[in-house]
Amino acid sequence: MGSDVTTIETKKNAASVWFAHLRDELCESFERIEDQAGSLYSDMPVGRFEKSPWLRGDGTEDQGGGTMGMLHGRVFEKAGIHISTVYGEFSEEFRKQIPGASDDPRFWASGISLIAHPRNPHAPAAHMNTRMIVTTKCWFGGGGDLNPMHPDYRIDDHEDTIAFHGAMKSACDAHDKDYFPKFKKWCDDYFYLPHRDEPRGVGGIFFDRHDSGNWDADFAFTKDVGKAFLQSYPALVQNRMDQPWTDEDREKQLIQRGRYAEFNLLYDRGTTFGLKTGGNVNSILSSLPPEAKWP
């Protein structure tokens, strides 16, 4: 029994340390892009992440917490990169929905969550998160998806889509050739707005409750998903950030951001999980775009 406890605590520590490391790498890459912006942004201040720690609950007992990192810059109109490690008990209502929680309501969860809304309508927005959750069971979840805000880029054979999907496929194929088609379909099915009968973006991968029986392999896969996002998405923004845009382009971007907001408020399970487990409300809702429009 003692050995099992030691093992799971070691795994928890390794996962939370990795999520913090990935957060640092991603923040540095975004800030480098802010530094590299061209003349289109010459009258705007260079953005830097402001990090705000928070505690779960009212702070009277140790339930973990996290750090919210927000950037409001010239290239990234709004970007959030957050980490958290929280623990406690699921509510009686929520525990029925979580594997292993009906037997024992205690849980532990750690992860990283990223949203990015570039100012340039030609540069795609994006979302990425990876997490580890422990109840009486243990699993990983997460993924990354690309959300072009301009209709000209919202096609499967666009070069940005191909590059992003290629990075995710490489991460998947290094572990199991069946992962990419399975997790790509899961992403397409999940990030969908049924009330509009349209996808939120051009997809990527999504996986949840991932437990192959080999924790080390599952952790390595989860890390590779984060690395693939780090290697692919910032490069897409760099390629587009200095491309001139028009008022018409901006209008299209703002309308598509409205679709993004609709999904996150109506259907996103991460939003529900965070709010129902005492997460930081500002961090959870930071995924919403800084400005949006409905026609």
HELIX and SHEET records of a PDB file:
HELIX    1   1 GLY A    2  GLN A   36  1                                  35    
HELIX    2   2 SER A   39  TYR A   41  5                                   3    
HELIX    3   3 GLU A   92  ARG A   95  1                                   4    
HELIX    4   4 PRO A  151  TYR A  153  5                                   3    
HELIX    5   5 GLU A  159  ASP A  173  1                                  15    
HELIX    6   6 TYR A  179  TYR A  190  1                                  12    
HELIX    7   7 TRP A  215  ARG A  240  1                                  26    
HELIX    8   8 ASP A  247  LEU A  266  1                                  20    
HELIX    9   9 ARG A  269  LYS A  276  1                                   8    
HELIX   10  10 VAL A  281  ILE A  284  1                                   4    
HELIX   11  11 LEU A  285  SER A  287  5                                   3    
SHEET    1   A 7 GLU A  50  LEU A  55  0                                        
SHEET    2   A 7 GLY A  64  LEU A  71 -1                                        
SHEET    3   A 7 PHE A  76  GLU A  89 -1                                        
SHEET    4   A 7 ARG A 106  PRO A 118 -1                                        
SHEET    5   A 7 ALA A 125  VAL A 134 -1                                        
SHEET    6   A 7 CYS A 138  ASN A 147 -1                                        
SHEET    7   A 7 GLY A 203  HIS A 210 -1                                        
SHEET    1   B 2 TYR A 192  LEU A 193  0                                        
SHEET    2   B 2 GLU A 198  PRO A 199 -1                                        
END                                                                             
